[in-house]
């Protein structure tokens, strides 16, 4: 799913049918009923925050690489 070249990238449909996703869905189905609504809401909030943090780290890494390329590249 993170393949840059769209011609090589797995489709959303294929990704949703991938065994890894199917197993995660089954795990979620089996364990979510054990959480109350407040716990599910907290878990959803944590997931969103983790995704935001990951994106922020990626942007920082990208910016750092741009700085390195500009300063270390050919003059």
PDB file of N, CA, C, O and CB in Angstrom:
ATOM      1  N   UNK A   1       0.818  -1.198   0.000  1.00  0.00           N
ATOM      2  CA  UNK A   1       0.000   0.000   0.000  1.00  0.00           C
ATOM      3  C   UNK A   1       0.857   1.255   0.000  1.00  0.00           C
ATOM      4  O   UNK A   1       0.381   2.323  -0.384  1.00  0.00           O
ATOM      5  CB  UNK A   1      -0.928   0.002   1.196  1.00  0.00           C
ATOM      6  N   UNK A   2       2.106   1.148   0.422  1.00  0.00           N
ATOM      7  CA  UNK A   2       2.945   2.335   0.463  1.00  0.00           C
ATOM      8  C   UNK A   2       3.861   2.449  -0.748  1.00  0.00           C
ATOM      9  O   UNK A   2       4.746   3.304  -0.785  1.00  0.00           O
ATOM     10  CB  UNK A   2       3.766   2.334   1.719  1.00  0.00           C
ATOM     11  N   UNK A   3       3.647   1.588  -1.734  1.00  0.00           N
ATOM     12  CA  UNK A   3       4.428   1.630  -2.970  1.00  0.00           C
ATOM     13  C   UNK A   3       4.193   2.969  -3.660  1.00  0.00           C
ATOM     14  O   UNK A   3       3.047   3.361  -3.882  1.00  0.00           O
ATOM     15  CB  UNK A   3       4.051   0.446  -3.915  1.00  0.00           C
ATOM     16  N   UNK A   4       5.266   3.667  -3.997  1.00  0.00           N
ATOM     17  CA  UNK A   4       5.155   4.981  -4.626  1.00  0.00           C
ATOM     18  C   UNK A   4       4.585   4.881  -6.037  1.00  0.00           C
ATOM     19  O   UNK A   4       3.751   5.696  -6.432  1.00  0.00           O
ATOM     20  CB  UNK A   4       6.518   5.664  -4.663  1.00  0.00           C
ATOM     21  N   UNK A   5       5.028   3.895  -6.786  1.00  0.00           N
ATOM     22  CA  UNK A   5       4.573   3.723  -8.165  1.00  0.00           C
ATOM     23  C   UNK A   5       3.146   3.151  -8.162  1.00  0.00           C
ATOM     24  O   UNK A   5       2.938   2.012  -7.744  1.00  0.00           O
ATOM     25  CB  UNK A   5       5.546   2.788  -8.960  1.00  0.00           C
ATOM     26  N   UNK A   6       2.164   3.939  -8.627  1.00  0.00           N
ATOM     27  CA  UNK A   6       0.774   3.469  -8.576  1.00  0.00           C
ATOM     28  C   UNK A   6       0.515   2.217  -9.417  1.00  0.00           C
ATOM     29  O   UNK A   6      -0.427   1.473  -9.144  1.00  0.00           O
ATOM     30  CB  UNK A   6      -0.143   4.569  -9.036  1.00  0.00           C
ATOM     31  N   UNK A   7       1.334   1.983 -10.426  1.00  0.00           N
ATOM     32  CA  UNK A   7       1.127   0.781 -11.241  1.00  0.00           C
ATOM     33  C   UNK A   7       1.541  -0.485 -10.498  1.00  0.00           C
ATOM     34  O   UNK A   7       1.111  -1.582 -10.853  1.00  0.00           O
ATOM     35  CB  UNK A   7       1.908   0.889 -12.548  1.00  0.00           C
ATOM     36  N   UNK A   8       2.373  -0.338  -9.469  1.00  0.00           N
ATOM     37  CA  UNK A   8       2.828  -1.484  -8.679  1.00  0.00           C
ATOM     38  C   UNK A   8       2.059  -1.620  -7.359  1.00  0.00           C
ATOM     39  O   UNK A   8       2.136  -2.646  -6.683  1.00  0.00           O
ATOM     40  CB  UNK A   8       4.321  -1.357  -8.393  1.00  0.00           C
ATOM     41  N   UNK A   9       1.321  -0.572  -7.012  1.00  0.00           N
ATOM     42  CA  UNK A   9       0.627  -0.513  -5.729  1.00  0.00           C
ATOM     43  C   UNK A   9      -0.592  -1.415  -5.728  1.00  0.00           C
ATOM     44  O   UNK A   9      -1.309  -1.505  -6.725  1.00  0.00           O
ATOM     45  CB  UNK A   9       0.216   0.919  -5.408  1.00  0.00           C
ATOM     46  N   UNK A  10      -0.825  -2.079  -4.613  1.00  0.00           N
ATOM     47  CA  UNK A  10      -2.011  -2.919  -4.428  1.00  0.00           C
ATOM     48  C   UNK A  10      -3.253  -2.018  -4.411  1.00  0.00           C
ATOM     49  O   UNK A  10      -3.212  -0.905  -3.887  1.00  0.00           O
ATOM     50  CB  UNK A  10      -1.908  -3.761  -3.103  1.00  0.00           C
ATOM     51  N   UNK A  11      -4.328  -2.498  -4.974  1.00  0.00           N
ATOM     52  CA  UNK A  11      -5.567  -1.706  -4.985  1.00  0.00           C
ATOM     53  C   UNK A  11      -6.203  -1.730  -3.601  1.00  0.00           C
ATOM     54  O   UNK A  11      -5.893  -2.590  -2.776  1.00  0.00           O
ATOM     55  CB  UNK A  11      -6.566  -2.246  -6.051  1.00  0.00           C
ATOM     56  N   UNK A  12      -7.085  -0.785  -3.360  1.00  0.00           N
ATOM     57  CA  UNK A  12      -7.789  -0.740  -2.072  1.00  0.00           C
ATOM     58  C   UNK A  12      -8.615  -2.014  -1.878  1.00  0.00           C
ATOM     59  O   UNK A  12      -8.661  -2.569  -0.780  1.00  0.00           O
ATOM     60  CB  UNK A  12      -8.703   0.515  -1.990  1.00  0.00           C
ATOM     61  N   UNK A  13      -9.262  -2.469  -2.942  1.00  0.00           N
ATOM     62  CA  UNK A  13     -10.072  -3.689  -2.857  1.00  0.00           C
ATOM     63  C   UNK A  13      -9.196  -4.892  -2.489  1.00  0.00           C
ATOM     64  O   UNK A  13      -9.545  -5.679  -1.609  1.00  0.00           O
ATOM     65  CB  UNK A  13     -10.805  -3.949  -4.199  1.00  0.00           C
ATOM     66  N   UNK A  14      -8.045  -5.026  -3.180  1.00  0.00           N
ATOM     67  CA  UNK A  14      -7.138  -6.138  -2.870  1.00  0.00           C
ATOM     68  C   UNK A  14      -6.581  -6.023  -1.455  1.00  0.00           C
ATOM     69  O   UNK A  14      -6.411  -7.027  -0.764  1.00  0.00           O
ATOM     70  CB  UNK A  14      -5.985  -6.185  -3.881  1.00  0.00           C
ATOM     71  N   UNK A  15      -6.302  -4.808  -1.032  1.00  0.00           N
ATOM     72  CA  UNK A  15      -5.788  -4.602   0.317  1.00  0.00           C
ATOM     73  C   UNK A  15      -6.821  -5.039   1.362  1.00  0.00           C
ATOM     74  O   UNK A  15      -6.482  -5.691   2.350  1.00  0.00           O
ATOM     75  CB  UNK A  15      -5.406  -3.123   0.526  1.00  0.00           C
ATOM     76  N   UNK A  16      -8.079  -4.671   1.130  1.00  0.00           N
ATOM     77  CA  UNK A  16      -9.132  -5.033   2.085  1.00  0.00           C
ATOM     78  C   UNK A  16      -9.388  -6.535   2.109  1.00  0.00           C
ATOM     79  O   UNK A  16      -9.917  -7.053   3.092  1.00  0.00           O
ATOM     80  CB  UNK A  16     -10.423  -4.300   1.746  1.00  0.00           C
ATOM     81  N   UNK A  17      -9.023  -7.234   1.050  1.00  0.00           N
ATOM     82  CA  UNK A  17      -9.194  -8.688   0.994  1.00  0.00           C
ATOM     83  C   UNK A  17      -7.929  -9.451   1.370  1.00  0.00           C
ATOM     84  O   UNK A  17      -7.912 -10.682   1.356  1.00  0.00           O
ATOM     85  CB  UNK A  17      -9.632  -9.097  -0.388  1.00  0.00           C
ATOM     86  N   UNK A  18      -6.876  -8.719   1.704  1.00  0.00           N
ATOM     87  CA  UNK A  18      -5.608  -9.354   2.078  1.00  0.00           C
ATOM     88  C   UNK A  18      -5.785 -10.109   3.400  1.00  0.00           C
ATOM     89  O   UNK A  18      -6.480  -9.630   4.297  1.00  0.00           O
ATOM     90  CB  UNK A  18      -4.467  -8.291   2.200  1.00  0.00           C
ATOM     91  N   UNK A  19      -5.158 -11.292   3.526  1.00  0.00           N
ATOM     92  CA  UNK A  19      -5.294 -12.073   4.768  1.00  0.00           C
ATOM     93  C   UNK A  19      -4.917 -11.288   6.023  1.00  0.00           C
ATOM     94  O   UNK A  19      -5.520 -11.495   7.076  1.00  0.00           O
ATOM     95  CB  UNK A  19      -4.437 -13.314   4.686  1.00  0.00           C
ATOM     96  N   UNK A  20      -3.945 -10.402   5.934  1.00  0.00           N
ATOM     97  CA  UNK A  20      -3.523  -9.628   7.107  1.00  0.00           C
ATOM     98  C   UNK A  20      -4.677  -8.754   7.601  1.00  0.00           C
ATOM     99  O   UNK A  20      -4.924  -8.668   8.804  1.00  0.00           O
ATOM    100  CB  UNK A  20      -2.285  -8.751   6.771  1.00  0.00           C
ATOM    101  N   UNK A  21      -5.381  -8.106   6.670  1.00  0.00           N
ATOM    102  CA  UNK A  21      -6.522  -7.260   7.036  1.00  0.00           C
ATOM    103  C   UNK A  21      -7.673  -8.121   7.541  1.00  0.00           C
ATOM    104  O   UNK A  21      -8.319  -7.781   8.532  1.00  0.00           O
ATOM    105  CB  UNK A  21      -6.981  -6.404   5.832  1.00  0.00           C
ATOM    106  N   UNK A  22      -7.928  -9.228   6.865  1.00  0.00           N
ATOM    107  CA  UNK A  22      -9.010 -10.130   7.284  1.00  0.00           C
ATOM    108  C   UNK A  22      -8.771 -10.649   8.702  1.00  0.00           C
ATOM    109  O   UNK A  22      -9.698 -10.713   9.510  1.00  0.00           O
ATOM    110  CB  UNK A  22      -9.135 -11.314   6.303  1.00  0.00           C
ATOM    111  N   UNK A  23      -7.525 -11.017   8.998  1.00  0.00           N
ATOM    112  CA  UNK A  23      -7.203 -11.501  10.351  1.00  0.00           C
ATOM    113  C   UNK A  23      -7.384 -10.397  11.384  1.00  0.00           C
ATOM    114  O   UNK A  23      -7.865 -10.647  12.489  1.00  0.00           O
ATOM    115  CB  UNK A  23      -5.761 -12.037  10.404  1.00  0.00           C
ATOM    116  N   UNK A  24      -6.999  -9.173  11.022  1.00  0.00           N
ATOM    117  CA  UNK A  24      -7.172  -8.040  11.937  1.00  0.00           C
ATOM    118  C   UNK A  24      -8.657  -7.773  12.191  1.00  0.00           C
ATOM    119  O   UNK A  24      -9.056  -7.477  13.318  1.00  0.00           O
ATOM    120  CB  UNK A  24      -6.494  -6.776  11.368  1.00  0.00           C
ATOM    121  N   UNK A  25      -9.468  -7.879  11.139  1.00  0.00           N
ATOM    122  CA  UNK A  25     -10.912  -7.689  11.298  1.00  0.00           C
ATOM    123  C   UNK A  25     -11.501  -8.745  12.235  1.00  0.00           C
ATOM    124  O   UNK A  25     -12.326  -8.437  13.096  1.00  0.00           O
ATOM    125  CB  UNK A  25     -11.615  -7.744   9.929  1.00  0.00           C
ATOM    126  N   UNK A  26     -11.069  -9.976  12.056  1.00  0.00           N
ATOM    127  CA  UNK A  26     -11.575 -11.060  12.905  1.00  0.00           C
ATOM    128  C   UNK A  26     -11.157 -10.842  14.359  1.00  0.00           C
ATOM    129  O   UNK A  26     -11.961 -11.013  15.275  1.00  0.00           O
ATOM    130  CB  UNK A  26     -11.063 -12.428  12.402  1.00  0.00           C
ATOM    131  N   UNK A  27      -9.908 -10.467  14.560  1.00  0.00           N
ATOM    132  CA  UNK A  27      -9.423 -10.181  15.911  1.00  0.00           C
ATOM    133  C   UNK A  27     -10.249  -9.059  16.534  1.00  0.00           C
ATOM    134  O   UNK A  27     -10.670  -9.146  17.687  1.00  0.00           O
ATOM    135  CB  UNK A  27      -7.920  -9.800  15.886  1.00  0.00           C
ATOM    136  N   UNK A  28     -10.471  -8.006  15.752  1.00  0.00           N
ATOM    137  CA  UNK A  28     -11.260  -6.871  16.232  1.00  0.00           C
ATOM    138  C   UNK A  28     -12.676  -7.314  16.605  1.00  0.00           C
ATOM    139  O   UNK A  28     -13.201  -6.922  17.647  1.00  0.00           O
ATOM    140  CB  UNK A  28     -11.313  -5.763  15.163  1.00  0.00           C
ATOM    141  N   UNK A  29     -13.283  -8.127  15.752  1.00  0.00           N
ATOM    142  CA  UNK A  29     -14.632  -8.625  16.014  1.00  0.00           C
ATOM    143  C   UNK A  29     -14.686  -9.433  17.312  1.00  0.00           C
ATOM    144  O   UNK A  29     -15.634  -9.314  18.088  1.00  0.00           O
ATOM    145  CB  UNK A  29     -15.116  -9.482  14.842  1.00  0.00           C
ATOM    146  N   UNK A  30     -13.669 -10.245  17.534  1.00  0.00           N
ATOM    147  CA  UNK A  30     -13.653 -11.108  18.712  1.00  0.00           C
ATOM    148  C   UNK A  30     -13.396 -10.343  20.008  1.00  0.00           C
ATOM    149  O   UNK A  30     -13.854 -10.752  21.075  1.00  0.00           O
ATOM    150  CB  UNK A  30     -12.606 -12.176  18.544  1.00  0.00           C
ATOM    151  N   UNK A  31     -12.666  -9.237  19.914  1.00  0.00           N
ATOM    152  CA  UNK A  31     -12.251  -8.560  21.137  1.00  0.00           C
ATOM    153  C   UNK A  31     -12.969  -7.250  21.418  1.00  0.00           C
ATOM    154  O   UNK A  31     -12.969  -6.793  22.561  1.00  0.00           O
ATOM    155  CB  UNK A  31     -10.806  -8.304  21.079  1.00  0.00           C
ATOM    156  N   UNK A  32     -13.577  -6.635  20.420  1.00  0.00           N
ATOM    157  CA  UNK A  32     -14.230  -5.343  20.630  1.00  0.00           C
ATOM    158  C   UNK A  32     -15.424  -5.458  21.556  1.00  0.00           C
ATOM    159  O   UNK A  32     -15.682  -4.552  22.350  1.00  0.00           O
ATOM    160  CB  UNK A  32     -14.666  -4.754  19.305  1.00  0.00           C
ATOM    161  N   UNK A  33     -16.147  -6.544  21.468  1.00  0.00           N
ATOM    162  CA  UNK A  33     -17.335  -6.685  22.313  1.00  0.00           C
ATOM    163  C   UNK A  33     -16.969  -6.685  23.796  1.00  0.00           C
ATOM    164  O   UNK A  33     -17.836  -6.481  24.646  1.00  0.00           O
ATOM    165  CB  UNK A  33     -18.087  -7.974  21.961  1.00  0.00           C
ATOM    166  N   UNK A  34     -15.710  -6.907  24.110  1.00  0.00           N
ATOM    167  CA  UNK A  34     -15.268  -6.921  25.498  1.00  0.00           C
ATOM    168  C   UNK A  34     -15.031  -5.509  26.037  1.00  0.00           C
ATOM    169  O   UNK A  34     -14.855  -5.325  27.242  1.00  0.00           O
ATOM    170  CB  UNK A  34     -13.999  -7.746  25.630  1.00  0.00           C
ATOM    171  N   UNK A  35     -15.026  -4.513  25.148  1.00  0.00           N
ATOM    172  CA  UNK A  35     -14.801  -3.137  25.559  1.00  0.00           C
ATOM    173  C   UNK A  35     -16.126  -2.400  25.645  1.00  0.00           C
ATOM    174  O   UNK A  35     -17.017  -2.611  24.822  1.00  0.00           O
ATOM    175  CB  UNK A  35     -13.850  -2.426  24.587  1.00  0.00           C
ATOM    176  N   UNK A  36     -16.252  -1.535  26.644  1.00  0.00           N
ATOM    177  CA  UNK A  36     -17.457  -0.722  26.695  1.00  0.00           C
ATOM    178  C   UNK A  36     -17.285   0.476  25.756  1.00  0.00           C
ATOM    179  O   UNK A  36     -16.209   0.673  25.193  1.00  0.00           O
ATOM    180  CB  UNK A  36     -17.755  -0.253  28.154  1.00  0.00           C
ATOM    181  N   UNK A  37     -18.320   1.257  25.591  1.00  0.00           N
ATOM    182  CA  UNK A  37     -18.310   2.363  24.633  1.00  0.00           C
ATOM    183  C   UNK A  37     -17.209   3.373  24.938  1.00  0.00           C
ATOM    184  O   UNK A  37     -16.570   3.875  24.013  1.00  0.00           O
ATOM    185  CB  UNK A  37     -19.661   3.063  24.627  1.00  0.00           C
ATOM    186  N   UNK A  38     -16.974   3.682  26.208  1.00  0.00           N
ATOM    187  CA  UNK A  38     -15.943   4.654  26.581  1.00  0.00           C
ATOM    188  C   UNK A  38     -14.551   4.128  26.219  1.00  0.00           C
ATOM    189  O   UNK A  38     -13.700   4.882  25.749  1.00  0.00           O
ATOM    190  CB  UNK A  38     -16.019   4.970  28.091  1.00  0.00           C
ATOM    191  N   UNK A  39     -14.330   2.838  26.442  1.00  0.00           N
ATOM    192  CA  UNK A  39     -13.035   2.237  26.104  1.00  0.00           C
ATOM    193  C   UNK A  39     -12.823   2.215  24.593  1.00  0.00           C
ATOM    194  O   UNK A  39     -11.712   2.452  24.119  1.00  0.00           O
ATOM    195  CB  UNK A  39     -12.940   0.810  26.671  1.00  0.00           C
ATOM    196  N   UNK A  40     -13.879   1.932  23.837  1.00  0.00           N
ATOM    197  CA  UNK A  40     -13.776   1.944  22.378  1.00  0.00           C
ATOM    198  C   UNK A  40     -13.468   3.349  21.871  1.00  0.00           C
ATOM    199  O   UNK A  40     -12.662   3.521  20.957  1.00  0.00           O
ATOM    200  CB  UNK A  40     -15.076   1.423  21.742  1.00  0.00           C
ATOM    201  N   UNK A  41     -14.110   4.348  22.464  1.00  0.00           N
ATOM    202  CA  UNK A  41     -13.864   5.742  22.081  1.00  0.00           C
ATOM    203  C   UNK A  41     -12.420   6.128  22.386  1.00  0.00           C
ATOM    204  O   UNK A  41     -11.762   6.774  21.570  1.00  0.00           O
ATOM    205  CB  UNK A  41     -14.840   6.691  22.816  1.00  0.00           C
ATOM    206  N   UNK A  42     -11.931   5.736  23.549  1.00  0.00           N
ATOM    207  CA  UNK A  42     -10.539   6.042  23.925  1.00  0.00           C
ATOM    208  C   UNK A  42      -9.566   5.369  22.955  1.00  0.00           C
ATOM    209  O   UNK A  42      -8.582   5.979  22.537  1.00  0.00           O
ATOM    210  CB  UNK A  42     -10.249   5.578  25.383  1.00  0.00           C
ATOM    211  N   UNK A  43      -9.841   4.118  22.598  1.00  0.00           N
ATOM    212  CA  UNK A  43      -8.971   3.406  21.679  1.00  0.00           C
ATOM    213  C   UNK A  43      -8.970   4.083  20.314  1.00  0.00           C
ATOM    214  O   UNK A  43      -7.915   4.225  19.697  1.00  0.00           O
ATOM    215  CB  UNK A  43      -9.406   1.945  21.552  1.00  0.00           C
ATOM    216  N   UNK A  44     -10.130   4.499  19.839  1.00  0.00           N
ATOM    217  CA  UNK A  44     -10.226   5.185  18.549  1.00  0.00           C
ATOM    218  C   UNK A  44      -9.429   6.483  18.583  1.00  0.00           C
ATOM    219  O   UNK A  44      -8.729   6.810  17.625  1.00  0.00           O
ATOM    220  CB  UNK A  44     -11.701   5.471  18.190  1.00  0.00           C
ATOM    221  N   UNK A  45      -9.533   7.219  19.680  1.00  0.00           N
ATOM    222  CA  UNK A  45      -8.793   8.476  19.834  1.00  0.00           C
ATOM    223  C   UNK A  45      -7.288   8.211  19.796  1.00  0.00           C
ATOM    224  O   UNK A  45      -6.545   8.949  19.149  1.00  0.00           O
ATOM    225  CB  UNK A  45      -9.183   9.182  21.160  1.00  0.00           C
ATOM    226  N   UNK A  46      -6.837   7.165  20.482  1.00  0.00           N
ATOM    227  CA  UNK A  46      -5.415   6.830  20.496  1.00  0.00           C
ATOM    228  C   UNK A  46      -4.917   6.455  19.109  1.00  0.00           C
ATOM    229  O   UNK A  46      -3.806   6.824  18.727  1.00  0.00           O
ATOM    230  CB  UNK A  46      -5.150   5.688  21.468  1.00  0.00           C
ATOM    231  N   UNK A  47      -5.720   5.733  18.361  1.00  0.00           N
ATOM    232  CA  UNK A  47      -5.336   5.341  17.002  1.00  0.00           C
ATOM    233  C   UNK A  47      -5.156   6.581  16.132  1.00  0.00           C
ATOM    234  O   UNK A  47      -4.170   6.696  15.405  1.00  0.00           O
ATOM    235  CB  UNK A  47      -6.395   4.394  16.382  1.00  0.00           C
ATOM    236  N   UNK A  48      -6.106   7.503  16.208  1.00  0.00           N
ATOM    237  CA  UNK A  48      -6.020   8.733  15.418  1.00  0.00           C
ATOM    238  C   UNK A  48      -4.784   9.534  15.824  1.00  0.00           C
ATOM    239  O   UNK A  48      -4.073  10.048  14.961  1.00  0.00           O
ATOM    240  CB  UNK A  48      -7.299   9.588  15.595  1.00  0.00           C
ATOM    241  N   UNK A  49      -4.526   9.643  17.103  1.00  0.00           N
ATOM    242  CA  UNK A  49      -3.349  10.381  17.575  1.00  0.00           C
ATOM    243  C   UNK A  49      -2.062   9.725  17.093  1.00  0.00           C
ATOM    244  O   UNK A  49      -1.130  10.421  16.691  1.00  0.00           O
ATOM    245  CB  UNK A  49      -3.349  10.471  19.107  1.00  0.00           C
ATOM    246  N   UNK A  50      -1.997   8.399  17.126  1.00  0.00           N
ATOM    247  CA  UNK A  50      -0.808   7.696  16.639  1.00  0.00           C
ATOM    248  C   UNK A  50      -0.586   7.955  15.154  1.00  0.00           C
ATOM    249  O   UNK A  50       0.549   8.148  14.716  1.00  0.00           O
ATOM    250  CB  UNK A  50      -0.935   6.192  16.895  1.00  0.00           C
ATOM    251  N   UNK A  51      -1.666   7.959  14.380  1.00  0.00           N
ATOM    252  CA  UNK A  51      -1.540   8.244  12.951  1.00  0.00           C
ATOM    253  C   UNK A  51      -1.064   9.678  12.716  1.00  0.00           C
ATOM    254  O   UNK A  51      -0.233   9.921  11.840  1.00  0.00           O
ATOM    255  CB  UNK A  51      -2.881   8.009  12.239  1.00  0.00           C
ATOM    256  N   UNK A  52      -1.586  10.623  13.492  1.00  0.00           N
ATOM    257  CA  UNK A  52      -1.149  12.016  13.366  1.00  0.00           C
ATOM    258  C   UNK A  52       0.330  12.138  13.718  1.00  0.00           C
ATOM    259  O   UNK A  52       1.081  12.831  13.031  1.00  0.00           O
ATOM    260  CB  UNK A  52      -1.996  12.939  14.274  1.00  0.00           C
ATOM    261  N   UNK A  53       0.748  11.465  14.789  1.00  0.00           N
ATOM    262  CA  UNK A  53       2.148  11.526  15.203  1.00  0.00           C
ATOM    263  C   UNK A  53       3.051  10.911  14.144  1.00  0.00           C
ATOM    264  O   UNK A  53       4.124  11.444  13.860  1.00  0.00           O
ATOM    265  CB  UNK A  53       2.344  10.810  16.545  1.00  0.00           C
ATOM    266  N   UNK A  54       2.633   9.803  13.560  1.00  0.00           N
ATOM    267  CA  UNK A  54       3.420   9.155  12.514  1.00  0.00           C
ATOM    268  C   UNK A  54       3.573  10.094  11.328  1.00  0.00           C
ATOM    269  O   UNK A  54       4.666  10.236  10.780  1.00  0.00           O
ATOM    270  CB  UNK A  54       2.763   7.828  12.073  1.00  0.00           C
ATOM    271  N   UNK A  55       2.490  10.728  10.935  1.00  0.00           N
ATOM    272  CA  UNK A  55       2.539  11.659   9.803  1.00  0.00           C
ATOM    273  C   UNK A  55       3.489  12.808  10.117  1.00  0.00           C
ATOM    274  O   UNK A  55       4.276  13.220   9.264  1.00  0.00           O
ATOM    275  CB  UNK A  55       1.125  12.203   9.475  1.00  0.00           C
ATOM    276  N   UNK A  56       3.415  13.321  11.339  1.00  0.00           N
ATOM    277  CA  UNK A  56       4.306  14.406  11.744  1.00  0.00           C
ATOM    278  C   UNK A  56       5.767  13.989  11.696  1.00  0.00           C
ATOM    279  O   UNK A  56       6.621  14.761  11.258  1.00  0.00           O
ATOM    280  CB  UNK A  56       3.955  14.878  13.139  1.00  0.00           C
ATOM    281  N   UNK A  57       6.060  12.771  12.144  1.00  0.00           N
ATOM    282  CA  UNK A  57       7.431  12.274  12.106  1.00  0.00           C
ATOM    283  C   UNK A  57       7.890  12.134  10.662  1.00  0.00           C
ATOM    284  O   UNK A  57       9.034  12.450  10.335  1.00  0.00           O
ATOM    285  CB  UNK A  57       7.547  10.923  12.844  1.00  0.00           C
ATOM    286  N   UNK A  58       7.002  11.665   9.804  1.00  0.00           N
ATOM    287  CA  UNK A  58       7.354  11.501   8.396  1.00  0.00           C
ATOM    288  C   UNK A  58       7.659  12.853   7.761  1.00  0.00           C
ATOM    289  O   UNK A  58       8.612  12.982   6.992  1.00  0.00           O
ATOM    290  CB  UNK A  58       6.219  10.797   7.633  1.00  0.00           C
ATOM    291  N   UNK A  59       6.851  13.856   8.084  1.00  0.00           N
ATOM    292  CA  UNK A  59       7.088  15.193   7.539  1.00  0.00           C
ATOM    293  C   UNK A  59       8.402  15.754   8.044  1.00  0.00           C
ATOM    294  O   UNK A  59       9.127  16.405   7.291  1.00  0.00           O
ATOM    295  CB  UNK A  59       5.940  16.136   7.903  1.00  0.00           C
ATOM    296  N   UNK A  60       8.721  15.512   9.307  1.00  0.00           N
ATOM    297  CA  UNK A  60       9.989  15.983   9.870  1.00  0.00           C
ATOM    298  C   UNK A  60      11.156  15.283   9.185  1.00  0.00           C
ATOM    299  O   UNK A  60      12.147  15.927   8.840  1.00  0.00           O
ATOM    300  CB  UNK A  60      10.036  15.739  11.398  1.00  0.00           C
ATOM    301  N   UNK A  61      11.051  13.980   8.987  1.00  0.00           N
ATOM    302  CA  UNK A  61      12.116  13.238   8.301  1.00  0.00           C
ATOM    303  C   UNK A  61      12.299  13.759   6.879  1.00  0.00           C
ATOM    304  O   UNK A  61      13.427  13.910   6.408  1.00  0.00           O
ATOM    305  CB  UNK A  61      11.800  11.725   8.278  1.00  0.00           C
ATOM    306  N   UNK A  62      11.199  14.031   6.203  1.00  0.00           N
ATOM    307  CA  UNK A  62      11.265  14.534   4.832  1.00  0.00           C
ATOM    308  C   UNK A  62      11.947  15.902   4.809  1.00  0.00           C
ATOM    309  O   UNK A  62      12.794  16.165   3.955  1.00  0.00           O
ATOM    310  CB  UNK A  62       9.847  14.624   4.213  1.00  0.00           C
ATOM    311  N   UNK A  63      11.578  16.760   5.740  1.00  0.00           N
ATOM    312  CA  UNK A  63      12.185  18.087   5.808  1.00  0.00           C
ATOM    313  C   UNK A  63      13.679  17.981   6.108  1.00  0.00           C
ATOM    314  O   UNK A  63      14.486  18.705   5.523  1.00  0.00           O
ATOM    315  CB  UNK A  63      11.485  18.944   6.877  1.00  0.00           C
ATOM    316  N   UNK A  64      14.043  17.084   7.015  1.00  0.00           N
ATOM    317  CA  UNK A  64      15.453  16.901   7.355  1.00  0.00           C
ATOM    318  C   UNK A  64      16.240  16.411   6.146  1.00  0.00           C
ATOM    319  O   UNK A  64      17.358  16.867   5.903  1.00  0.00           O
ATOM    320  CB  UNK A  64      15.603  15.913   8.522  1.00  0.00           C
ATOM    321  N   UNK A  65      15.667  15.493   5.394  1.00  0.00           N
ATOM    322  CA  UNK A  65      16.341  14.996   4.191  1.00  0.00           C
ATOM    323  C   UNK A  65      16.513  16.119   3.169  1.00  0.00           C
ATOM    324  O   UNK A  65      17.554  16.203   2.519  1.00  0.00           O
ATOM    325  CB  UNK A  65      15.547  13.824   3.569  1.00  0.00           C
ATOM    326  N   UNK A  66      15.520  16.973   3.020  1.00  0.00           N
ATOM    327  CA  UNK A  66      15.635  18.113   2.098  1.00  0.00           C
ATOM    328  C   UNK A  66      16.764  19.038   2.505  1.00  0.00           C
ATOM    329  O   UNK A  66      17.511  19.517   1.653  1.00  0.00           O
ATOM    330  CB  UNK A  66      14.322  18.895   2.041  1.00  0.00           C
ATOM    331  N   UNK A  67      16.898  19.293   3.789  1.00  0.00           N
ATOM    332  CA  UNK A  67      17.978  20.149   4.288  1.00  0.00           C
ATOM    333  C   UNK A  67      19.316  19.494   3.979  1.00  0.00           C
ATOM    334  O   UNK A  67      20.234  20.155   3.494  1.00  0.00           O
ATOM    335  CB  UNK A  67      17.833  20.406   5.818  1.00  0.00           C
ATOM    336  N   UNK A  68      19.434  18.195   4.256  1.00  0.00           N
ATOM    337  CA  UNK A  68      20.696  17.500   3.986  1.00  0.00           C
ATOM    338  C   UNK A  68      21.044  17.536   2.506  1.00  0.00           C
ATOM    339  O   UNK A  68      22.196  17.775   2.142  1.00  0.00           O
ATOM    340  CB  UNK A  68      20.621  16.053   4.466  1.00  0.00           C
ATOM    341  N   UNK A  69      20.069  17.303   1.666  1.00  0.00           N
ATOM    342  CA  UNK A  69      20.327  17.314   0.222  1.00  0.00           C
ATOM    343  C   UNK A  69      20.800  18.690  -0.228  1.00  0.00           C
ATOM    344  O   UNK A  69      21.735  18.803  -1.020  1.00  0.00           O
ATOM    345  CB  UNK A  69      19.062  16.907  -0.559  1.00  0.00           C
ATOM    346  N   UNK A  70      20.161  19.722   0.273  1.00  0.00           N
ATOM    347  CA  UNK A  70      20.536  21.088  -0.126  1.00  0.00           C
ATOM    348  C   UNK A  70      21.938  21.442   0.345  1.00  0.00           C
ATOM    349  O   UNK A  70      22.687  22.103  -0.375  1.00  0.00           O
ATOM    350  CB  UNK A  70      19.533  22.101   0.432  1.00  0.00           C
ATOM    351  N   UNK A  71      22.299  21.007   1.551  1.00  0.00           N
ATOM    352  CA  UNK A  71      23.599  21.392   2.111  1.00  0.00           C
ATOM    353  C   UNK A  71      24.719  20.457   1.694  1.00  0.00           C
ATOM    354  O   UNK A  71      25.875  20.879   1.647  1.00  0.00           O
ATOM    355  CB  UNK A  71      23.520  21.433   3.613  1.00  0.00           C
ATOM    356  N   UNK A  72      24.418  19.208   1.389  1.00  0.00           N
ATOM    357  CA  UNK A  72      25.448  18.257   1.047  1.00  0.00           C
ATOM    358  C   UNK A  72      25.518  17.973  -0.451  1.00  0.00           C
ATOM    359  O   UNK A  72      26.446  17.317  -0.924  1.00  0.00           O
ATOM    360  CB  UNK A  72      25.222  16.984   1.795  1.00  0.00           C
ATOM    361  N   UNK A  73      24.538  18.469  -1.187  1.00  0.00           N
ATOM    362  CA  UNK A  73      24.496  18.220  -2.623  1.00  0.00           C
ATOM    363  C   UNK A  73      25.585  18.971  -3.367  1.00  0.00           C
ATOM    364  O   UNK A  73      26.327  19.749  -2.768  1.00  0.00           O
ATOM    365  CB  UNK A  73      23.147  18.602  -3.176  1.00  0.00           C
ATOM    366  N   UNK A  74      25.685  18.742  -4.670  1.00  0.00           N
ATOM    367  CA  UNK A  74      26.716  19.413  -5.461  1.00  0.00           C
ATOM    368  C   UNK A  74      26.536  20.927  -5.423  1.00  0.00           C
ATOM    369  O   UNK A  74      25.420  21.445  -5.395  1.00  0.00           O
ATOM    370  CB  UNK A  74      26.685  18.916  -6.910  1.00  0.00           C
ATOM    371  N   UNK A  75      27.652  21.603  -5.424  1.00  0.00           N
ATOM    372  CA  UNK A  75      27.615  23.077  -5.351  1.00  0.00           C
ATOM    373  C   UNK A  75      27.858  23.678  -6.711  1.00  0.00           C
ATOM    374  O   UNK A  75      27.866  24.900  -6.854  1.00  0.00           O
ATOM    375  CB  UNK A  75      28.657  23.607  -4.353  1.00  0.00           C
TER     376      UNK A  75
END
